[in-house]
Amino acid sequence: MILSIQERNKPAYLAAILLLLAGVLRFPFPSNDLKLSTQVCFEFTTCLLMAVWVWRNDKWLALFLCLSLFSLYLTNYSIQSFYAFQAVFYGMIWYSFIVIVFDKGNVRYLMDAIAIIALMNVFFIILQEMGKDPIFTFYSDPTGLCGNTNFANLLLAFSIPAFLRPKWTFGLIAIAGGMVATRTSTGAVSAAIGMIFFLSFHGLFWFGFVGATIATGLYFYYVDFFGLERLPVWEIGLNKWLDHWLFGWGLGRWKVVFAEPMVTGTRWLTPHNEYLQGLFEMGIAFPVLVAGYFIGIFRRFTKQALIPTTALIIIAVSCIGQFPFHIAPTAGIAVTWLAILTVSLKENENARR
């Protein structure tokens, strides 16, 4: 009983300690701005408390939050890094809410919501292809409810696992049609690899591999083939990262460092590669945390978590050629899938006990 009380009190002890630190610590700021110093102290301790809660569910995501906090304050603090960290923090709040509220029995409601979002995007893609969109008349391309075709394509790809359930599989036809209409390839390639993963756990690896290869080949030939214009950008980014390889250039700082056009007269606000951008901005610890997260997931993986793990595969592959975590609709769905995956794995671990 004593041990159980101590266990329950640990979060309370920690919150009290962090409050104490926030109340007495002060950091030097320009012009001796005490008001700003106290604000930062409370923001800092609040983020640490959030990291402790996230740690209880996934230590790698908690460490990522801590790394983001370090990169915000202790590398190159700027308005760009502030807004980038806000996005990370709000994502962690959403992730934590899902993990607290949902369980394996009701998590299907979130998957239903993802599926409906995708179908609504397909509906608007159809209207846009017909020239009948009554709302987004300023878009000439089939973007659905997204800002451009690339992210409409990714959003539909991210939704595919939600349709790999009874009574929802019919929707895959609409999703495939919407992806073809957007005429971009990153989401299509990511979805193909995700489907190979999914089918392999139903004893259909070769069927999935051959089918996905043929489908992707036809997509490349008749719809869109991805270009190689990002490769010079990635090379420049890697070379520049070496100047600050340990801690990186600071969260959200890619667009600042590369404020001028760098390849073919184009200003690349992101490298279109989440892994490279994370490495560039947060340093060598970022790929270590990413690797640790994936290793941790697959060590805990069971077939009962197959659908959200398939979503993770699709999201992870798409991050090689796009930046879905920097766009609100795709980032929201991606974080939701990560939370669903945590819930599924936690339920499986509790069942084994």
C-alpha positions in Angstrom: 0.0 0.0 0.0 2.8 2.4 0.9 4.5 1.7 -2.4 1.3 2.3 -4.4 0.8 5.6 -2.6 4.3 6.7 -3.4 3.8 5.7 -7.0 0.6 7.8 -7.1 2.4 10.8 -5.5 5.3 10.9 -7.9 3.6 13.2 -10.4 2.5 15.4 -7.5 6.0 15.6 -6.2 7.3 16.5 -9.6 4.7 19.2 -10.2 5.5 20.8 -6.8 9.3 20.7 -7.7 8.7 22.3 -11.1 6.5 25.0 -9.6 9.2 25.7 -7.1 11.8 26.0 -9.8 9.5 28.3 -11.9 8.9 30.5 -8.9 12.6 31.0 -8.0 14.7 30.6 -11.1 15.4 33.6 -13.3 17.3 33.8 -16.6 19.0 36.9 -17.9 17.2 38.5 -20.8 18.0 41.6 -22.9 17.3 44.8 -21.0 16.8 42.8 -17.8 13.2 42.0 -18.8 12.1 40.3 -15.6 8.5 39.8 -16.8 9.7 37.9 -19.8 12.1 35.8 -17.7 9.3 34.7 -15.3 7.0 33.9 -18.3 9.7 31.7 -19.9 10.3 29.9 -16.6 6.7 28.9 -16.2 6.4 27.9 -19.9 9.6 25.8 -19.6 8.4 24.0 -16.5 4.9 23.4 -18.0 6.5 21.8 -21.1 8.7 19.6 -18.8 5.6 18.5 -16.9 3.9 17.6 -20.2 7.0 15.6 -21.2 6.8 13.6 -18.0 3.1 12.7 -18.8 4.0 11.7 -22.4 6.9 9.6 -21.0 4.4 7.4 -19.3 3.0 6.4 -22.7 6.0 6.8 -25.1 9.4 7.8 -23.8 10.7 8.6 -27.3 7.9 11.2 -28.0 8.6 12.7 -24.6 12.3 13.0 -25.4 11.4 14.6 -28.7 9.3 17.2 -26.8 12.4 17.9 -24.6 14.6 18.1 -27.6 12.2 20.6 -29.2 12.2 22.6 -26.0 16.0 22.6 -25.8 16.2 23.7 -29.5 13.7 26.5 -28.9 15.5 28.2 -26.0 19.2 27.1 -26.1 20.1 27.3 -29.8 18.7 30.2 -31.9 15.6 31.6 -30.2 13.5 33.4 -32.8 9.9 34.0 -33.8 10.2 31.1 -36.2 11.4 28.7 -33.5 8.6 30.0 -31.1 5.9 29.2 -33.6 7.5 25.9 -34.5 7.5 24.8 -30.9 3.9 25.9 -30.4 2.9 23.4 -33.2 4.9 20.7 -31.4 3.3 21.5 -28.0 -0.3 21.6 -29.3 0.4 18.3 -31.1 1.5 16.8 -27.8 -1.7 18.1 -26.1 -3.9 16.4 -28.7 -1.8 13.2 -28.5 -2.2 13.1 -24.7 -5.9 13.8 -24.8 -6.5 10.9 -27.1 -4.4 8.5 -25.0 -6.2 9.6 -21.8 -9.8 9.5 -23.2 -9.8 6.6 -25.7 -9.3 2.9 -25.3 -9.4 0.0 -27.7 -13.2 -0.1 -27.6 -13.9 3.4 -28.7 -10.9 4.3 -30.7 -12.8 3.3 -33.8 -14.7 6.6 -33.6 -11.4 8.4 -34.4 -10.9 6.1 -37.4 -14.4 6.8 -38.5 -13.7 10.5 -38.3 -10.5 10.1 -40.4 -12.5 8.1 -43.0 -15.2 10.7 -43.2 -12.6 13.5 -43.6 -11.1 11.7 -46.5 -14.5 11.1 -48.2 -15.3 14.8 -47.8 -12.1 15.7 -49.5 -12.9 13.3 -52.3 -16.3 14.9 -52.7 -14.7 18.4 -53.0 -12.1 17.0 -55.5 -15.0 15.8 -57.6 -16.7 19.2 -57.5 -13.4 20.9 -58.4 -12.8 18.6 -61.3 -16.3 19.5 -62.6 -15.7 23.2 -62.0 -18.6 23.3 -59.5 -16.9 23.9 -56.2 -19.1 26.5 -54.4 -16.6 27.4 -51.7 -13.0 27.2 -52.9 -13.4 28.9 -56.2 -9.9 30.3 -56.0 -8.3 26.8 -56.5 -7.8 25.8 -60.1 -6.4 22.3 -59.1 -8.2 19.4 -57.4 -7.1 20.1 -53.8 -10.1 18.9 -51.9 -10.2 20.7 -48.5 -6.4 21.1 -48.5 -4.2 23.9 -49.8 -2.6 22.1 -52.7 -2.7 18.8 -54.5 0.4 17.3 -52.7 -1.3 17.5 -49.3 -4.7 16.4 -50.6 -2.9 13.3 -51.9 -1.1 12.7 -48.6 -4.3 13.2 -46.6 -6.0 10.5 -48.6 -3.0 8.2 -48.3 -3.0 8.7 -44.5 -6.7 7.8 -44.4 -6.4 4.4 -46.1 -5.8 2.4 -42.9 -9.2 3.7 -41.6 -10.8 1.9 -44.5 -9.1 -1.5 -43.8 -12.0 -2.4 -41.6 -15.3 -4.2 -42.2 -18.1 -1.9 -43.7 -15.5 0.7 -44.7 -13.5 -1.1 -47.4 -15.8 0.2 -50.2 -14.4 3.6 -49.6 -11.0 2.6 -50.9 -12.4 3.0 -54.4 -13.2 6.6 -53.8 -9.8 7.2 -52.1 -8.0 5.7 -55.0 -9.9 7.8 -57.5 -9.2 11.0 -55.4 -5.5 10.2 -55.3 -5.4 9.8 -59.1 -7.3 13.1 -59.5 -4.7 15.0 -57.4 -1.9 13.7 -59.8 1.0 13.7 -57.3 3.0 10.6 -56.4 4.4 10.8 -52.8 1.1 9.7 -51.2 0.6 6.9 -53.8 4.1 5.4 -53.2 3.6 5.7 -49.4 0.2 4.0 -49.6 1.7 1.2 -51.8 4.4 0.4 -49.2 1.8 0.5 -46.4 -0.4 -1.9 -48.2 2.5 -4.4 -48.7 3.1 -4.2 -44.9 -0.6 -4.7 -44.1 -1.1 -7.6 -46.5 2.1 -9.4 -45.4 0.5 -10.0 -42.0 -2.4 -11.7 -43.7 -0.1 -14.2 -45.5 -0.4 -12.2 -48.8 3.1 -10.6 -49.0 3.7 -11.6 -52.6 0.2 -10.6 -53.7 0.6 -7.2 -52.0 4.1 -6.8 -53.4 3.3 -7.6 -57.0 0.0 -5.8 -56.8 1.5 -2.6 -55.3 4.4 -2.7 -57.8 2.0 -3.0 -60.8 -0.3 -0.3 -59.4 2.6 2.1 -58.7 4.1 1.5 -62.1 0.8 2.3 -63.8 0.4 5.4 -61.6 3.9 6.6 -62.6 3.2 6.0 -66.3 -0.3 7.4 -66.6 -0.6 9.9 -63.6 2.6 11.3 -62.2 6.3 10.3 -61.6 8.1 12.0 -58.8 10.9 14.4 -59.8 14.5 14.6 -58.6 14.6 18.3 -58.0 14.8 17.9 -54.3 18.2 16.0 -54.3 20.3 19.2 -54.8 18.3 20.8 -52.0 19.0 17.9 -49.7 22.7 18.0 -50.5 23.0 21.7 -49.7 21.0 21.2 -46.5 23.3 18.4 -45.3 26.4 20.4 -46.1 25.1 23.3 -44.2 24.0 21.1 -41.2 27.6 20.1 -40.8 28.4 23.6 -39.5 26.2 23.0 -36.5 25.9 19.2 -36.5 25.6 18.6 -32.8 22.7 20.9 -31.8 21.5 22.0 -35.2 20.6 25.5 -36.3 17.5 25.8 -34.1 13.9 24.7 -34.3 12.0 26.3 -37.2 15.2 27.9 -38.6 15.5 26.2 -42.0 13.5 29.0 -43.7 15.7 31.6 -42.0 19.0 30.0 -43.0 17.8 29.5 -46.6 16.0 32.8 -46.9 17.3 33.3 -50.4 16.6 31.1 -53.5 19.0 28.1 -53.5 18.1 25.8 -56.5 16.7 26.8 -59.9 15.9 30.3 -58.5 13.4 28.8 -56.0 13.2 29.6 -52.3 12.8 26.3 -50.5 11.0 27.0 -47.2 11.4 23.4 -46.3 13.6 20.6 -47.8 10.5 18.5 -48.5 12.0 15.9 -46.2 11.0 15.8 -42.5 14.0 13.7 -41.5 16.5 16.1 -43.0 14.7 19.2 -41.6 14.7 17.6 -38.1 18.4 16.8 -38.4 19.2 20.3 -39.7 17.2 22.1 -37.0 17.7 19.9 -33.9 21.0 18.2 -34.6 22.3 14.7 -34.3 19.9 13.7 -31.4 16.9 13.9 -33.8 17.7 10.8 -35.9 18.6 8.9 -32.7 15.1 9.7 -31.3 13.4 8.8 -34.5 15.3 5.4 -34.7 14.5 4.8 -31.0 10.8 5.4 -31.6 10.5 3.0 -34.5 12.5 0.3 -32.7 10.3 0.7 -29.7 7.1 0.4 -31.7 8.2 -2.7 -33.6 9.4 -4.4 -30.4 5.9 -3.9 -28.9 4.1 -4.6 -32.1 1.3 -7.2 -32.2 -1.1 -8.0 -35.0 -3.9 -6.3 -33.0 -2.2 -3.0 -33.7 -1.8 -3.7 -37.4 -4.0 -0.9 -38.7 -2.4 2.0 -36.8 1.0 0.6 -37.5 0.2 0.5 -41.2 -0.7 4.2 -40.9 2.7 4.8 -39.2 4.4 3.1 -42.2 2.5 5.3 -44.7 3.3 8.5 -42.7 7.0 7.6 -42.3 7.5 6.9 -46.0 5.7 10.1 -47.0 8.1 12.1 -44.7 11.0 11.3 -47.1 9.6 13.3 -49.9 7.1 15.8 -48.3 6.6 17.7 -45.0 3.2 16.4 -43.6 4.0 17.5 -40.0 4.3 21.1 -41.1 0.8 21.2 -42.6 -2.2 21.3 -40.2 -4.6 18.8 -41.8 -2.0 16.1 -42.4 -0.2 16.7 -39.1 -3.5 16.4 -37.2 -4.3 13.1 -38.8 -0.7 11.8 -38.4 -0.6 12.7 -34.7 -4.1 11.1 -34.2 -2.7 7.9 -35.8 0.3 8.0 -33.4 -2.0 8.3 -30.5 -4.3 5.5 -31.7 -1.2 3.3 -32.1 -0.2 4.1 -28.5 -3.7 3.2 -27.2 -3.6 -0.1 -29.2 -0.2 -1.1 -27.9 -1.0 -0.2 -24.4 -4.2 -2.2 -24.4 -2.3 -5.2 -25.8 0.3 -4.9 -23.1 -2.4 -4.7 -20.4 -4.1 -7.8 -21.8 -0.9 -9.8 -21.6 -0.5 -8.9 -18.0 
